[in-house]
Amino acid sequence: MQKRFSDMSHKEALFLGRKLRGIPPYVALMFLAFITGLLTGACAFLLKASVKWVSTLFTSHFNAAGANWALLVMPVVGIVLTGIYQRYFLHKEIYHGTERLNDAIAQRKYRLAGDLTYAPMVASTFTLGFGGSAGSEGPIAYTGAAIGSNIGKVFRATPEMMKIMLACGASAGIAGIFKAPVGGVLFSMEVLSIGLSAHACIALFLAALTASSTAFILSGCTTDLVFDNAARLSLEQLLWVALLGIFCGFYSFYYSAVMTRLKRLFSSINNPWLKNLFSGSVLSVLVFVFPPLFGEGYGFMGDILAGDTKAFAAYGLFVGYASELYVPLAIAAGIIVVKAFACASTNSGGGVAGDFAPTLMAGCVAGFFFSTFLNLFCGQSLPVGDFAFFGMAAVMAGAIRAPFMAIFITIEMVQAYTLLLPVAVAAAVSYLLVLILRRLFRLPLTFPGSY
């Protein structure tokens, strides 16, 4: 039976070196978790800022009232630059950071290379700054894990302590990038499936809370997503929320299936230049046709939550039809279909980005489509912004198969704690439906996030 951390001797539980000798193990662990959270939170802010700076540099001249042909070039340039950086500067691949963390934990390789404390951030800046349709959570989780691991190496940590420090860094990365401390802790528990003692869990919470607070303060005490006009949900609408969960469950299954097949397709291309150019070209065409796919999409999600349907047609081919009643619904349907293709082209074609934020964006559009369709054709009066918000958690829970993390990341991102019940209902229904569908189709129940 695994020993609890509090039952271990000082030498067995913590460090073999002299640098923290004489300090109680619990106090030392909390101190290092705090430092890990502080550094990772600052890196999360820096990554967000660098992606925004690069993106603004190339898109500030874009015309919101028409098509922008540069979108046919920028994403493929970003993927190629990311590939060049990995092959000729790092001399190793670092995409799919969450999967690499899972592999490292499964193989008990807790000592991560020092260059991983910055390399995923640099590569992700190229990928997302030029329009990659994915998120920044995978790279920052990898960076945070490397920060925690290397702090452990400095103090000559035992393997058990190295695992705790790696988990603290990964949780801090998710907490800092989403400003969601509980979601960050649940990332290590649900996605990385790390079994930890009570004291180790407290260290995770400290690292995650520190990272979230650091990123929040550095960003001017603002959230990345604003949802100020949430409607007061009635109990009668919970049935529609459950039906939204069913809709998002089927969509999540489709989303995961597309991601799985495209990942296999891109992995079968042995020539890295051909892979980068092919995936980048697919991504560029999709972003040109549907500009909301550009980058992480937080601004677009904010517009949906605020009820600005003109955001669907801005910067694109359909801007002249923005005032038409059914155009946003049709564009939303198109985005729902192709979002998985855009994300897979970004993450499996050589780009360095994350898989979580794309499910939030896809879920937001799915919730918009579901509620708008019912309002237009079925005589309902569902609050569109609220259902778009519920869809975010539902698709993340179903596609990533980490329902608790999805619930708390969605709630914490906008600090909408009063909507916990409908968010939980939508996420739970979607998640359970995906499990049923995977069993029906005899698909393996692998670790969360492994499409």
Protein Blocks (a to p, Z undefined) as FASTA:
>chain_A
ZZdfklpcfklmmcfblmlgoiafklmmmmmmmmmmmmmmmmmmmmmmmmmmmmmmmmmm
pcfkbccfklmmmmmmmmmmmmmmmmmmnopafehkllmmmmmmmnopabccfklmmmmm
mmmmmmmmnopacdfklmmmmmmmmmmmmmmmmnopafklmmmmmmmmmmmmmmmmnopa
klmmmmmmmmnopacdfklmmmmmmmmmmmmmmmmmmnoppafbdcfkbccddfklmmmm
mmmmmmmmmmmmmmmmmmmmmmmmmmmpmblklmmmmmmmmmmmmmmmmmmlgojklmmm
mmmmnopaklmmgoiaklmmmmpmklmmmmmmmmmmmmmmmmmmmmmnopacdfklmmmm
mmmmmmmmmmmmmmmmnopacdfklmmmmmmmmmmmmmnopaklmmmmmmmmnopaklmm
mmmmmmmmmmmmmmmmmmmnopacddehiZZ
